[in-house]
Amino acid sequence: MSEISLSTLDHLDHSQVHELQDLLSAATESDGVRPLSEHVWLHVIHGGDEESTHLLARGPSGDLIGYAHLDTTDAVEGPSAELVVHPQHRQRGVGRELVTSLLGIADGRLRLWAHGEHIAATKLAQALKFERHRTLWQMRRSLHASLPEARFPAGIDITTFEVGVDEQPVLTLNAQAFAQLPDQGSWTLEDLQLREKEAWFDPAGFLLAWDENRELAGFHWTKVHGAHRHVGHEHVGHEHGTGLHQQAHTHEAIGEVYVLAVAPNWQGTGLGRSLTLAGLHHLRRLGLDQVMLFVNASNLAAIRLYESLGFVRWDTDVMYRSGV
């Protein structure tokens, strides 16, 4: 459309990041779900990957009305993208313009995430002949409901994450446990350290399970949305302290089973269940009411585990893939 101007950038400056934050806030308020994943947003505010592209869509007045992020780091699965259109500028072809431009940059090979499985995203994907490729469930449970004690297999020792010490064992196990999921399994030291700098990071909620040989057998990294715990790290805009503090969110603070990983040789031993329960007890002790998690809809074993612990399906994210 002639009224839409598109620009392609390798990096966003501070003013552009601020514009994007306003756009994301408007979309989140309207849709009830944040349109960009945490991984994308962290790289936006911290400078981004070298192999990423930002598309900005502006209206006639120059306002930012749409945005897309293209990640080309996965040479096997192909480029992936996420996008958002301002609620007041939808149904005007902005989304189609962004996706068409993404397809051009990616030579027609593109994976496209839609968070929340909104009907508009589904219709756009179908119109552009994208195929449904991957589905993520968001599941939730109350932390007020009955919660069994965590009983670990013999020989397992539980510690909490130590910054500057435990990064490499975690990354090694993460790659093993998520070998079939490149988005997760390909995390680098930089990816981990970016999260350590976030206000929500709390090593007390990052539980590590070590075997008798002092090898990492599994870990459960919990997270709290809508609040943060100060643990002596310096975070911009926050004072040091020790309590759990409510942040400016449109929802009450909620816990998350952020990453649950079990070494291949420990799978089927009950370690994953025990780590999950230990993390849930930690989140309950913080005074939280609910906990959430994301799981691949095809991971039936994990879904059965979570359902046995009282989780139910809450929402869905979908990845579409171009037919090329």
C-alpha positions in Angstrom: 0.0 0.0 0.0 1.3 3.4 -0.9 0.5 4.9 2.5 2.8 2.5 4.2 6.6 3.1 4.1 8.9 0.2 5.0 12.5 0.5 6.2 14.9 -2.3 6.8 17.6 -2.0 9.5 20.3 -4.1 11.1 20.0 -2.5 14.5 17.5 -0.2 16.3 18.6 3.0 18.1 17.2 4.1 21.4 14.4 6.1 20.0 13.3 3.3 17.7 13.3 0.8 20.6 11.1 3.3 22.6 8.7 3.5 19.6 8.6 -0.3 19.4 7.9 -0.6 23.2 4.9 1.7 22.8 3.7 -0.4 19.8 4.1 -3.7 21.8 2.3 -2.2 24.8 -0.7 -1.2 22.6 -0.8 -4.7 21.0 -0.4 -6.5 24.3 -3.2 -4.4 25.9 -5.5 -5.2 22.9 -4.7 -8.8 22.4 -4.0 -10.0 25.9 -0.7 -11.6 24.7 2.7 -10.1 24.0 3.4 -10.3 20.2 7.2 -10.8 20.5 8.9 -13.7 22.3 11.3 -13.0 25.1 14.3 -14.1 23.1 13.6 -11.6 20.3 12.9 -8.7 22.7 16.1 -9.3 24.6 18.2 -9.1 21.5 16.3 -6.0 20.4 17.1 -4.0 23.5 20.6 -5.4 23.8 21.7 -4.7 20.2 20.5 -7.9 18.5 22.2 -10.8 16.7 24.4 -10.0 13.8 22.2 -12.2 11.6 18.9 -10.4 12.2 16.9 -7.8 10.4 14.3 -5.3 11.6 11.4 -4.1 9.4 9.7 -0.9 10.4 6.3 0.0 8.9 5.3 3.7 9.2 2.1 5.4 8.3 1.6 8.7 6.5 2.3 10.7 9.6 5.6 8.8 10.2 4.2 6.9 13.3 5.4 3.3 13.8 2.4 1.1 12.9 4.1 -2.2 12.3 7.3 -4.1 13.1 8.8 -7.4 12.1 12.0 -9.2 13.3 13.8 -11.6 11.0 16.3 -14.1 12.5 18.5 -15.9 9.9 20.8 -17.7 12.3 19.3 -21.2 11.7 20.6 -22.4 8.4 18.9 -25.8 8.7 15.3 -24.8 9.7 15.5 -21.5 7.8 14.8 -17.9 8.8 12.1 -17.2 11.5 10.1 -14.1 12.0 7.7 -12.4 14.5 5.7 -9.3 13.7 3.2 -7.0 15.2 0.7 -4.4 13.8 -0.8 -1.6 15.9 -4.4 -2.4 16.8 -5.6 0.9 15.2 -4.0 0.1 11.9 -5.1 -3.5 11.3 -7.1 -4.7 8.4 -5.3 -2.3 6.1 -2.7 -4.6 4.6 0.2 -3.7 7.0 0.7 -7.3 8.1 0.7 -8.5 4.5 3.2 -5.9 3.5 5.5 -7.0 6.3 5.3 -10.7 5.6 5.7 -10.1 1.8 8.9 -8.1 2.5 10.1 -10.8 4.9 9.6 -13.5 2.2 11.6 -11.4 -0.2 14.5 -11.0 2.2 14.4 -14.7 3.1 14.1 -15.9 -0.5 10.7 -17.3 0.1 11.8 -19.7 2.9 10.3 -18.4 6.1 8.9 -19.6 9.5 6.4 -17.2 11.1 5.4 -17.2 14.8 1.8 -16.2 15.8 1.5 -15.8 19.5 -2.0 -16.4 20.9 -3.3 -18.1 17.7 -5.5 -15.1 16.8 -7.9 -15.6 13.9 -6.3 -12.7 11.9 -2.9 -14.3 12.0 -4.4 -17.6 10.9 -6.2 -15.9 8.0 -3.0 -14.0 6.9 -1.0 -17.2 7.0 -3.6 -19.1 4.9 -3.9 -16.3 2.4 -0.1 -16.3 1.9 -0.1 -20.2 1.7 1.8 -20.8 4.9 1.5 -24.2 6.5 1.0 -24.9 10.2 4.4 -26.2 11.3 4.7 -26.2 15.1 2.3 -25.6 18.0 3.1 -24.5 21.6 0.7 -24.8 24.4 0.6 -22.5 27.3 -0.5 -24.4 30.4 -1.4 -23.1 33.9 -2.2 -24.3 37.4 -3.1 -22.8 40.7 -0.4 -22.7 43.4 -3.2 -22.9 46.0 -4.1 -26.4 45.0 -2.5 -29.5 46.6 1.2 -29.9 45.7 3.1 -33.1 46.4 6.5 -33.0 47.9 9.5 -33.4 45.6 11.2 -36.8 46.1 14.5 -37.0 44.2 16.2 -40.2 43.0 19.0 -41.6 45.1 22.4 -39.8 44.5 20.9 -36.5 43.4 22.1 -33.3 45.1 20.1 -30.0 44.6 21.9 -26.7 44.5 20.9 -23.2 43.2 22.6 -21.6 40.2 25.8 -19.7 40.9 26.6 -16.9 38.5 30.0 -17.2 36.9 30.3 -20.8 37.8 27.4 -22.9 36.5 26.9 -21.4 33.0 28.8 -24.0 31.0 27.3 -27.1 32.6 23.8 -25.6 32.1 24.5 -24.8 28.4 25.9 -28.3 27.8 22.9 -30.0 29.3 20.5 -27.5 27.6 22.0 -28.5 24.2 21.6 -32.2 24.9 18.1 -31.9 26.3 16.8 -29.7 23.5 18.7 -31.1 20.5 15.5 -31.4 18.5 14.5 -27.8 19.3 17.2 -25.4 17.8 15.5 -22.3 19.2 16.2 -23.5 22.7 19.1 -26.0 22.3 21.3 -23.5 20.5 21.6 -21.0 23.4 25.0 -19.5 23.7 26.8 -18.0 26.8 25.7 -14.6 25.6 22.0 -15.8 25.5 22.4 -17.0 29.1 24.2 -13.9 30.4 21.6 -11.6 28.8 18.9 -13.3 31.0 21.2 -13.0 34.1 21.1 -9.2 33.6 17.3 -9.1 33.6 15.4 -7.7 36.6 13.4 -10.9 37.0 16.6 -13.1 37.2 16.8 -14.9 40.6 19.4 -17.7 41.1 17.4 -18.9 44.1 14.8 -20.1 41.6 17.3 -21.8 39.3 17.6 -25.3 40.7 20.4 -27.6 39.6 20.4 -31.4 40.1 23.8 -33.0 40.3 24.5 -36.8 40.2 27.1 -38.7 42.3 29.9 -37.9 39.8 29.1 -34.2 40.1 27.6 -34.2 36.5 24.6 -32.0 35.9 21.6 -34.4 35.6 18.9 -31.8 35.2 17.8 -28.3 36.0 14.6 -26.3 36.6 14.8 -22.6 35.9 11.8 -20.8 37.3 10.7 -17.2 36.4 8.3 -14.7 37.8 6.4 -12.4 35.5 5.1 -9.1 36.8 7.5 -8.9 39.8 11.2 -9.3 40.5 13.4 -10.3 43.4 16.5 -8.2 44.1 19.5 -10.5 44.8 22.4 -8.1 45.0 22.9 -7.7 41.3 22.8 -4.2 39.9 19.8 -3.6 37.6 19.3 -0.3 35.9 16.4 1.6 37.4 16.1 -0.6 40.5 17.4 -0.3 44.0 19.1 -3.2 45.8 16.9 -5.1 48.3 15.8 -8.6 49.2 12.0 -8.7 48.7 9.6 -9.6 45.9 8.3 -6.4 44.3 5.3 -5.8 42.0 6.2 -4.2 38.7 4.0 -2.2 36.4 2.0 -4.9 34.7 -1.6 -5.4 33.7 -1.8 -8.7 35.5 -0.9 -10.1 38.9 2.6 -11.6 39.3 2.6 -15.2 37.9 5.3 -17.9 38.1 6.7 -19.9 35.2 8.3 -23.2 34.6 10.8 -21.3 32.4 13.2 -24.1 31.4 13.0 -27.7 32.6 15.9 -29.9 31.2 16.9 -33.5 32.1 20.0 -35.3 30.8 19.2 -38.1 28.3 20.6 -40.8 30.7 18.3 -39.5 33.5 15.1 -39.4 31.5 12.4 -41.8 32.7 13.8 -41.8 36.3 11.3 -39.3 37.8 13.9 -36.6 38.0 11.9 -34.3 35.7 8.8 -34.6 37.9 10.8 -34.0 41.1 12.5 -30.9 39.6 9.2 -29.6 38.5 7.7 -30.0 42.0 10.7 -28.4 43.7 10.4 -25.3 41.4 6.6 -25.1 42.1 7.2 -25.2 45.8 9.8 -22.4 45.4 7.2 -20.3 43.5 4.5 -21.0 46.1 6.9 -19.8 48.9 7.1 -16.5 47.1 3.4 -16.0 47.7 2.3 -16.4 44.0 -1.1 -17.6 43.1 -0.5 -19.2 39.7 2.2 -20.8 37.5 2.4 -21.2 33.8 4.6 -23.0 31.2 5.1 -23.5 27.5 5.3 -27.0 25.9 5.3 -28.3 22.4 1.9 -29.8 21.6 3.7 -32.8 20.1 5.6 -33.5 23.4 3.0 -35.9 24.8 5.2 -37.2 27.5 5.8 -33.7 28.9 2.1 -32.9 28.6 1.1 -36.0 30.5 3.6 -35.0 33.3 2.2 -31.5 33.5 -1.4 -32.7 33.5 -0.6 -35.1 36.3 0.6 -32.1 38.3 -2.6 -30.2 37.8 -1.7 -28.1 34.7 -4.4 -27.4 32.1 -4.1 -25.9 28.6 -4.6 -22.1 28.6 -3.5 -20.7 25.3 -1.7 -21.6 22.0 1.2 -20.2 19.9 1.6 -21.4 16.4 4.6 -21.4 14.0 3.7 -21.3 10.3 6.1 -22.2 7.5 6.1 -21.0 3.9 5.4 -23.7 1.3 8.7 -23.3 -0.4 
